[in-house]
Amino acid sequence: MEEELSANGVSFNEALRTRTKGASLRIIRLFQQLPRTGEAQILGKQLLRSATSVAANFRAACRGRSTAEWYAKLCICVEEADETLFWLELLGDSGIMTKIRLDGLEKEYLEIVSILATARKKAQR
């Protein structure tokens, strides 16, 4: 399981737990600002589900009883983070939210996907 310390003495797991939770909170605030139209609420609920799933599954991974369990949860996190990107893209492409408003969140989830995918690749070895 990934437990390397970063330069500031925080473990990989702790840093990513904090980051994914913070990103989830940003998604919650975005959801609260969505228009009350049917399509906005449907896409928003999907986005909310996938984004909070990333944080919840990574937290569960950190509590895993084995390396295999950690790896399995990590795989779920990668899928859910990528799905979060998809819903963000749809919100922007459909015009429900401006792409400028979504840009920061899209960049954050691109980075989260990259970090999680790299950790998954390292864990495979």
TORNUBA-308213 format. One line per 8 residues: number of its first residue (from 1); for each residue x, y, z of C-alpha. Coordinates in nm, 3 decimals, always signed. Each point is the difference from the previous one (the first is absolute). Example, Ala and Ser with C-alpha at 12.3 -4.5 7.8 and 13.67 -1.06 7.14 Angstrom:
<nodes>
1 = +1.230 -0.450 +0.780 | +0.137 +0.344 -0.066
</nodes>
This chain:
<nodes>
1 = +0.000 +0.000 +0.000 | +0.120 +0.350 -0.085 | +0.139 +0.158 +0.315 | +0.295 +0.203 -0.125 | +0.048 +0.332 +0.175 | +0.000 +0.320 -0.199 | +0.241 +0.287 +0.056 | -0.227 +0.147 +0.268
9 = -0.019 -0.329 +0.192 | -0.357 -0.084 -0.101 | -0.061 -0.348 -0.135 | -0.123 -0.055 -0.354 | -0.323 -0.146 +0.137 | -0.068 +0.290 +0.235 | +0.075 +0.262 -0.266 | -0.227 -0.168 -0.254
17 = -0.277 -0.057 +0.256 | +0.004 +0.373 +0.070 | +0.014 +0.092 -0.369 | -0.285 -0.228 -0.110 | -0.220 +0.116 +0.286 | +0.069 +0.364 -0.090 | -0.082 -0.068 -0.363 | -0.326 -0.167 +0.109
25 = -0.093 +0.307 +0.201 | +0.059 +0.218 -0.307 | -0.232 -0.229 -0.199 | -0.267 +0.027 +0.271 | +0.017 +0.381 -0.023 | -0.024 -0.022 -0.380 | -0.303 -0.227 +0.027 | -0.170 +0.252 +0.229
33 = +0.042 +0.265 -0.271 | -0.142 -0.206 -0.287 | -0.324 +0.113 -0.163 | -0.310 -0.184 +0.121 | -0.073 -0.148 -0.343 | -0.046 -0.372 -0.044 | +0.311 -0.059 -0.209 | +0.221 +0.213 +0.226
41 = -0.116 -0.191 +0.307 | +0.048 -0.341 -0.165 | +0.354 +0.083 -0.115 | +0.070 +0.170 +0.332 | -0.105 -0.303 +0.203 | +0.220 -0.226 -0.211 | +0.290 +0.241 +0.049 | -0.063 +0.018 +0.374
49 = -0.013 -0.379 +0.028 | +0.321 -0.064 -0.192 | +0.203 +0.280 +0.163 | -0.093 -0.098 +0.354 | +0.064 -0.363 -0.090 | +0.364 +0.084 -0.081 | +0.053 +0.144 +0.347 | -0.197 -0.272 +0.179
57 = +0.172 -0.286 -0.182 | +0.346 +0.145 +0.050 | -0.074 +0.035 +0.370 | -0.114 -0.363 +0.003 | +0.315 -0.102 -0.188 | +0.212 +0.155 +0.274 | -0.181 -0.217 +0.252 | +0.046 -0.310 -0.213
65 = +0.104 -0.321 +0.169 | +0.239 -0.103 -0.274 | +0.192 +0.127 -0.299 | -0.248 -0.179 -0.227 | -0.292 +0.180 +0.164 | +0.183 +0.335 -0.027 | +0.066 -0.066 -0.370 | -0.363 -0.095 -0.071
73 = -0.130 +0.317 +0.162 | +0.262 +0.205 -0.184 | -0.130 -0.139 -0.331 | -0.351 +0.115 +0.094 | +0.138 +0.345 +0.083 | +0.161 +0.033 -0.343 | -0.327 -0.096 -0.173 | -0.209 +0.236 +0.212
81 = +0.242 +0.292 -0.044 | -0.008 -0.050 -0.377 | -0.381 -0.017 +0.010 | -0.001 +0.327 +0.196 | +0.194 +0.157 -0.286 | -0.262 -0.129 -0.243 | -0.288 +0.162 +0.190 | +0.192 +0.327 +0.030
89 = +0.059 -0.006 -0.377 | -0.369 -0.065 -0.067 | -0.106 +0.288 +0.223 | +0.229 +0.230 -0.197 | -0.068 -0.139 -0.348 | -0.377 +0.014 +0.055 | +0.017 +0.365 +0.107 | -0.152 -0.070 +0.341
97 = +0.311 +0.154 +0.159 | +0.264 +0.212 -0.167 | +0.321 -0.179 -0.086 | +0.193 +0.276 +0.176 | -0.188 -0.078 +0.324 | +0.090 -0.369 -0.033 | +0.362 +0.044 -0.109 | +0.157 -0.016 +0.347
105 = -0.194 -0.312 +0.097 | +0.084 -0.172 -0.326 | +0.370 +0.071 +0.055 | -0.023 -0.128 +0.359 | -0.163 -0.326 -0.106 | +0.245 -0.045 -0.287 | +0.279 +0.021 +0.258 | -0.181 -0.235 +0.239
113 = -0.049 -0.255 -0.281 | +0.368 +0.027 -0.089 | +0.116 -0.043 +0.360 | -0.231 -0.295 +0.063 | +0.088 -0.170 -0.330 | +0.371 +0.037 +0.076 | -0.049 -0.144 +0.349 | -0.197 -0.289 -0.151
121 = +0.274 -0.066 -0.253 | +0.266 +0.000 +0.272 | -0.210 -0.235 +0.212 | -0.028 -0.249 -0.288 | +0.375 -0.056 +0.001
</nodes>
